[in-house]
Amino acid sequence: MPFTINPYWVAYVHDKLANTPVKTATVIGFPLGANTTSIKVAEAREAIDNGADEVDMVMNIGEFKSGHYQTVQNDIQAVVTVAHDKDALIKVIIENALLSETEIAKASELVANAGADFVKTSTGFSKSGAKATDVAIMKKVVGDRIKVKAAGGIHSAQEAEEMIQAGASRLGTSASLKIIGKE
């Protein structure tokens, strides 16, 4: 599983995790995906060159909310291309707490169509994180084309199980020891 850190620390963390099974991951376009596409592409390229095995990209929430779906999909596709050309995994965060159920479905469709590896619920910095109902919508839309990652607000084994039952194939949580009963 990956250890996710800010882009500034990628090279340092990648070096410290060398010869371990832990992957290095970072987030670009944080917090609302409002960077230009060229900046996101450069940010992803630099992160991967510095050792990131996985890149989490925040979808452009403003453009999405404005109904500029092709712009959003093109933005995602540009980063997906860089990541895949460099053999890195790419997850796209749709920030589900800011979207309606219809928008969650549409955003998930755009992410899958752009060829990302995962659609991810949230950064964990908004008003709420993953919800099982949102994960179920995401999974229904993307099917087996891509995977779903539930992240943010998962604090118990019951919540983790609900996310998995809803269709998440990966969880992002800062309460992993509590979830497995070791804290």
N, C-alpha and C positions, 0 to 999 in steps of 0.2 A: 504494500500500500504506500501511497505517497505522503510525504511531509510537505505541506503547503506553506509557503512563506512569501513575503513581499519580494518583488523582482530584484531589489537592491541586494538581497542576501543569497540569491541563487548560486553564484559561484562558490561562495563560502560554504554553504550547506551541502552543495553537491560534493565538494572536496571532503568534508567531514563525514559524509555518508558513503564514500567510496568503499568498495568491498563489503557492503551490506546489502540486504535485499530491499532496503527502503529507497523509494524513488523520490526525486526532487520535483516539486510542482510549484507553480506560481499563478497569480491572477493578473490579467491585463485588462485594461479598459475599466478599471475599478474607479468609482462604485456604480456608475450608471451607464457605462458603455458609451459615453459621450465624446470619446476621443475620435479623431478622424481615422479613416481606414488605414491610411499610410502610417500613422503613428502606431496603431494596433499591430500592423504587420511588422514594423520595425521592433516594437516591444516584444512580440512573440519571437522573432528571429534572434534578437539579442539574448532573450531568456534561454532559448534552446541552445544557442552557441555557448552560453555560460553553464550549461549542464542541466537545464530543466528537461525532465522526461515527459512531463505533462504540463499543459497550459490550460488554465480555466479563463475563458473570455467572457466578459459581461456583454450581453446583447445591448445594442443601442436602444435603450428604453424610450427615449424621447421620439426617435424616428418611428419606432414601433407604434407608440401611442398615437402618432400623427397619421398612421395608416400607410406609411411608406414601406410596405412589406418587401418590395424588390430591393430597395436600398439596404434594408436590414439583412436580407439573405445574401446579397452581394458582399456586404461587409463581413459577414460570418465566413462566406466561401473564401475570401481572400486570406483570412487567418488560417482556415482549415488547410488551404493549399500549402502555406508555409510550414505549418506543423507537420503535415503528412510528408512533404518533401524532405523533411529532416527527421523522419521516423519518430515523431513525438505524438502523443495522444492529445486530443483536444476535446474539452468539455465546454459547453456554452451555457452560461447562467442566464436564465430568463427572468429572475427576480419575481417569482410567483406572487408574493405578497402585494405587488403593485398592479396585478393583472386580474381581470375577471376570468371566469371559467372558459368563456369563449376565446378570450385572448391567450390563455394558457395553451389551449388546443392549437391556435394559429401559430403561436411562437414555437411550439414543439414541432409543428409541421415544417416551419422555415428552417429550424436547426437540422432536422433530419434531411431535408432536401439539399441543404448546403454540404452535407457529408461529414458532419462532426461525429465523433465517437460516442458522445454522451450529450444529453440535455440534462441540465442541473437546475434544481429548484431555486436556490438562493445563495447570496453571498454571506448571509447571516447578519448583515448590518442593517437590514430594513426593519419594518415594524413587526414582522414575524418571519419564520423560516418555513421549513418543509411541512406540508400537510398531506396526510394520506389521500385525501380526496383529490388534491392537485396531482399527486404522483400517479394516481389511477387514470386521470385524464391524459397525462403525458404518455403513459405506457400504452393506452388505447390508441393514441394517435401515431406513435412511432413504431408500435409493434416490435418486431425483431430487427428492424432496420438499424437502429442504434440502441444504446442502453440509457437507462434513467438513473441519475444520482440524486438522492434526497439529502439535503444538507441544511443545517440551521435549525435549532430548536428541538433536536432529538436528545432527550435527557434520561430516558428510561428504556429498559428492555422491552416493555410493552409498546412504546412509541417506535422503537427500532423494528420490532416485529410487524407492526402495522404498515410501516413503509415498505418492507420486503413483500408483504402480502399484497400491497397495492401495485407492486411492479418494479420497485427499486432494485437494481442489481449491485449498487454500491451506496454506502452511507457516509456522510461527512458529519462528524460530531466531535466536540471537545470533551464529551462526557463518556468516552469509551470505557474507562475503568469502572465507572459507576454502572454502566449498562451491563457489563459482564460480571458485576458483583464483587469487584476487587477493590472497591473504595468505600 
